[in-house]
Amino acid sequence: DAKTTQPTSMDCAEGRAANLPCNHSTISGNEYVYWYRQIHSQGPQYIIHGLKNNETNEMASLIITEDRKSSTLILPHATLRDTAVYYCIVLPPDTGRRALTFGSGTRLQVQP
Amino acid sequence: DAGVIQSPRHEVTEMGQEVTLRCKPISGHNSLFWYRQTMMRGLELLIYFNNNVPIDDSGMPEDRFSAKMPNASFSTLKIQPSEPRDSAVYFCASSSSRSNTEAFFGQGTRLTVV
């Protein structure tokens, strides 16, 4: 599985957009980019995933560069409840047969 | 659906005792994962099952750890004998083997071995 690189920590002001980058320069053509987050003391929570095109759902937007070597997770209006560790993970299709491998992630602190 | 259910939520046990952690996956999911989380090592995959069959147990630390999935709705992770270094939060997750579906995690079991 492709390795990912994320900043260790980031701060964001409440109400502003949080942009979390992820580098995955060794990603293969059929591998998806997944984002999960873990709020303190809870289990990880799925946020969004994508292959080539940008994706948006009720939680966030995912922007994947044209060469697919990096991506950015965007929380459009961060709230204090978005304070969490965010994990970027690359996986091939058929994820039911493959396990998520978590790196260190980015610790996002949303400031009031 | 109630989501992935783990029990107990907290467990304190003495070194040398047997510990059994339990997980009920989401109905209809056929993949189940066990993870361990510590401050030092982060989230580590221990083992995962597909259709009740263990697929990869390379993350199981040693023979003291064993996991079973007797049917599609139940799995256990057993530590015998337990040691203080096993203290961690253990998470169970499940997913469907349809392509590109997300995994759902339980709330975890916080294990303390004294």
Interface residues (C-beta under 8 A of the other chain):
Chain A: Y32 Y34 Q38 S41 Q42 G43 P44 Q45 Y46 H49 P93 D94 T95 G96 R97 A99 L100 T101 F102 G103 S104
Chain B: V4 N30 S31 F33 Y35 G42 L43 E44 L45 Y48 N50 I55 D56 F91 A93 S95 S96 S97 R98 S99 N100 T101 E102 A103 F104 F105 G106 Q107 G108
